[in-house]
Amino acid sequence: MSESILFLVTFIFYILAAFFYFSFFLLKRENLAKTGFSVAFMGLFIHTAALILRTVESGHAPFTNMYESLSFLAWSAILAYIIIEWKFRIRRAGPYFMLIVIGLMALASSPLMPKEASPLVPALQSYWLWLHVSVTLFGEAFFALAFITSIMYLVANSKEKKGKAKKSGISSVKLDSISYRCIAIGFPLFTLGGLVFGMIWAYYAWGSYWSWDPKEVWSLITWFVFALYLHTRIVMGWKGRRSAYIAIIGFLAALFTYFGVNYLLAGLHSYV
C-alpha cells in the first residue's frame, strides 16, 4: 500500500472523527465524543504508518516540502489533542480542533502542493533537520490547541458574565487553565526546536547562527509573544481575557511564520 493511499484513508478517518464530534456537540451524547476520539486515534495510527512509509520511500525526513510538513503538522496536532483530551477531557474542543486538522489535510491534498519526493538540497541533508522541524511543529500543535481553548474561554467567559452559561459546558476557569498548560508544553518545544536547534543547524549549514532571515525573524516574534504570555501570567499574575488574547495573537504569528513567510517573503527557508 502506498503512502498516498494511507494519507487518503487517514483523511477519511479524520473527517469521520469530526462528524462524530460535531454530532456530540449537537446531540449532547457522550458516546459520540468517545467514538470520535477512537476514530481520531485510529486515524493517527494510520497516519503514522503513512509518515513512516513516506520516510522509507523518500529516504529522508517526511517534512521537507509543504505537502510533507502539512501532513506532519496535522499528525502532530492530532497527537497533541489526544494527549490533552486524555488528560483533561475537553471533548467540546474536539469539533473545532478537528476543523484545523481537516484544513491542514485538505491543503496538503490540494493540487497546488507538489506530492513528489525530491532529492534534498545540501542544506537539508542533516540530522538537524529531524530535530529542528519535528520538535518545532509539535510545539506549534500545542499552540493551535491553546488557540482553540482561548477562543472557547472568551465565549464561555462572556456567557458566564451574562448568566447564560450551561452547566454541561466547560467552565472558563478550566479552559483558561488548559490554554496555559498547552502553552507551557508548546513553548519549550518551540524554543528548543525553532530557535536552539535551528541556530545550531544554521551554523553548520550557512556558517552563521543567525542571518535575520524572514523565517528566523518571525520565529523570534512568535517566541516573544508566547514569552510575553508566560511572563505576564507567572510574574504579573495575568489570567483570563488578557492571556487569551495574547495566546490568539501568538498562534496567528506562528501561522504567518509557517505559511505567510514561505509565500510572501523570500529567504533562506524558501525551499520549505
C-alpha positions in Angstrom: 0.0 0.0 0.0 1.4 3.4 -1.0 1.8 6.4 1.2 -0.7 8.4 -0.8 -3.4 5.8 -0.2 -2.6 5.7 3.5 -2.8 9.5 3.6 -6.3 9.4 1.9 -7.5 6.8 4.4 -6.2 9.0 7.2 -8.0 12.0 5.8 -11.3 10.0 5.7 -10.8 8.9 9.4 -10.2 12.5 10.5 -13.4 13.6 8.6 -15.3 10.8 10.4 -13.9 11.8 13.7 -15.0 15.4 13.1 -18.5 14.1 12.2 -18.8 12.2 15.5 -17.5 15.2 17.4 -20.0 17.6 15.8 -22.8 15.0 16.4 -21.8 15.0 20.0 -21.8 18.8 20.1 -25.4 18.9 18.6 -26.9 15.9 20.3 -25.1 16.1 23.7 -24.4 12.3 23.7 -21.2 11.4 25.4 -20.7 8.1 23.5 -20.5 10.1 20.2 -17.5 12.1 21.6 -15.9 8.8 22.7 -16.4 7.4 19.2 -14.9 10.5 17.7 -11.8 10.1 20.0 -11.4 6.5 19.0 -11.7 7.2 15.3 -9.2 10.1 15.6 -6.8 7.7 17.4 -7.2 5.1 14.6 -6.5 7.9 12.1 -3.4 8.8 14.0 -2.2 5.2 13.8 -2.7 5.1 10.0 -1.2 8.5 9.6 1.9 7.3 11.5 2.2 4.4 9.0 1.9 6.9 6.1 4.7 9.0 7.5 7.0 6.0 8.1 6.3 4.8 4.6 7.0 8.3 3.2 10.3 8.3 5.0 11.3 4.9 3.7 10.2 5.8 0.1 11.9 9.2 0.0 15.0 8.3 2.1 14.7 11.4 4.2 12.5 13.1 6.8 8.8 13.4 6.0 8.7 17.2 6.2 11.0 18.6 3.5 8.3 20.4 1.4 4.9 21.9 2.1 2.9 18.7 1.4 5.0 16.7 3.8 5.2 19.4 6.5 1.4 19.9 6.4 0.9 16.2 6.8 3.3 16.1 9.7 1.7 19.1 11.4 -1.7 17.5 11.1 -0.2 14.3 12.7 1.4 16.4 15.5 -1.9 18.3 16.0 -3.9 15.0 16.4 -1.3 13.6 18.8 -1.3 16.8 20.9 -5.1 16.8 21.0 -5.2 13.1 22.1 -2.8 13.8 24.9 -4.7 16.8 26.2 -8.1 15.2 25.7 -7.0 12.1 27.6 -5.6 14.3 30.4 -8.3 16.9 30.7 -11.4 15.6 28.9 -12.0 18.7 26.8 -14.3 16.9 24.3 -16.1 20.2 23.4 -12.9 21.4 21.8 -12.9 18.3 19.5 -15.2 19.7 16.8 -13.3 22.9 16.4 -9.8 21.3 16.6 -10.7 18.7 14.1 -11.6 21.5 11.6 -8.0 22.7 11.9 -6.7 19.2 11.3 -9.0 18.7 8.3 -7.9 22.1 7.0 -4.3 21.1 7.1 -5.0 17.7 5.4 -7.1 19.5 2.7 -4.3 21.9 2.0 -1.8 19.0 1.8 -4.2 17.2 -0.6 -4.5 20.3 -2.8 -3.2 20.1 -6.4 -1.2 23.2 -5.5 1.0 21.2 -3.3 3.6 19.0 -5.2 3.4 15.5 -3.8 6.6 14.1 -5.3 9.6 13.4 -3.1 12.6 15.1 -4.5 16.4 14.9 -3.6 17.3 17.3 -0.7 19.3 20.4 -1.3 22.7 20.3 0.6 21.4 22.5 3.5 18.7 19.9 4.3 21.0 16.9 4.3 21.5 16.9 8.0 20.2 15.0 11.1 19.4 18.5 12.5 16.5 18.6 10.0 14.8 15.9 12.1 15.4 17.7 15.4 14.6 21.3 14.2 11.4 20.7 12.2 9.8 17.9 14.1 10.1 19.5 17.6 9.1 22.9 16.2 5.9 21.6 14.6 5.0 19.6 17.7 5.3 22.8 19.7 3.1 24.6 17.2 0.5 21.9 17.5 0.1 22.7 21.2 -0.1 26.4 20.3 -3.0 25.5 18.0 -4.8 23.8 20.9 -4.2 26.9 23.1 -5.7 29.0 20.3 -8.9 26.9 20.3 -9.3 26.8 24.1 -8.6 30.5 24.3 -11.4 31.3 21.9 -13.6 28.9 23.8 -12.6 30.7 27.0 -13.7 34.1 25.6 -17.0 32.7 24.6 -17.6 30.8 27.9 -16.5 33.8 30.0 -18.8 36.1 28.1 -21.8 33.7 28.7 -20.9 33.4 32.4 -20.9 37.1 32.8 -24.4 37.3 31.2 -25.6 34.3 33.3 -26.1 32.2 30.2 -23.5 29.5 30.8 -24.7 25.9 30.7 -23.7 23.5 33.5 -22.8 20.9 30.9 -20.2 23.1 29.3 -16.5 23.6 30.3 -16.0 26.4 32.7 -14.0 29.4 31.6 -11.6 28.8 34.5 -10.8 25.3 33.2 -10.4 26.5 29.7 -8.0 29.2 30.8 -6.0 26.6 32.7 -5.9 24.2 29.8 -4.7 27.1 27.5 -1.9 27.8 29.9 -0.9 24.2 30.1 -0.8 23.8 26.3 1.4 26.8 26.0 3.6 25.6 28.9 4.2 22.5 26.8 4.4 24.1 23.4 6.7 27.0 24.4 9.8 24.9 25.5 9.3 22.7 22.4 9.2 25.7 20.1 12.1 27.2 21.9 14.2 24.1 21.6 13.2 23.1 18.0 12.6 26.5 16.4 15.4 28.5 18.0 18.1 26.4 19.6 18.2 23.5 17.1 17.5 26.0 14.3 20.5 28.2 15.2 22.8 25.2 15.6 21.7 23.8 12.2 22.1 27.3 10.6 25.7 27.5 11.8 26.6 24.1 10.3 24.6 24.8 7.0 25.4 28.5 6.5 28.2 29.3 8.8 26.2 31.7 11.0 23.9 31.1 14.0 21.6 34.0 12.9 21.1 35.6 9.5 18.0 37.7 10.0 16.2 35.5 7.5 12.4 36.3 7.4 11.5 32.9 8.9 14.1 33.4 11.7 12.7 36.9 12.4 9.1 35.7 12.5 10.0 32.7 14.6 11.6 35.1 17.1 8.5 37.3 17.0 6.3 34.3 17.7 8.6 33.3 20.6 8.4 36.8 22.1 4.6 36.7 22.0 4.4 33.4 23.9 7.2 34.5 26.2 5.1 37.6 27.0 2.1 35.3 27.7 4.1 33.2 30.2 5.8 36.3 31.8 2.6 38.2 32.3 0.9 35.1 33.7 3.6 33.8 36.0 5.2 37.1 37.1 2.4 39.6 36.9 -0.5 37.2 37.6 -2.4 37.9 34.4 -5.2 35.4 33.6 -8.4 35.2 31.7 -9.2 37.5 28.8 -5.8 39.3 28.5 -3.9 35.9 28.4 -6.4 34.5 25.9 -5.9 37.5 23.5 -2.1 37.0 23.8 -2.4 33.3 23.1 -4.6 34.0 20.0 -2.1 36.6 18.7 0.8 34.2 19.3 -0.9 31.4 17.2 -1.6 33.9 14.4 2.1 34.9 14.4 3.0 31.2 14.3 0.6 30.7 11.4 2.2 33.5 9.5 5.7 32.1 10.3 4.6 28.8 8.8 2.5 29.9 5.8 3.0 33.6 5.1 6.8 33.7 5.2 7.0 30.8 2.8 4.9 32.5 0.1 5.3 36.2 0.8 8.9 36.7 2.0 11.8 35.2 0.1 14.7 33.9 2.2 17.0 31.0 3.1 14.0 28.9 4.1 12.2 29.4 0.7 12.7 25.7 -0.2 10.2 24.7 2.6 
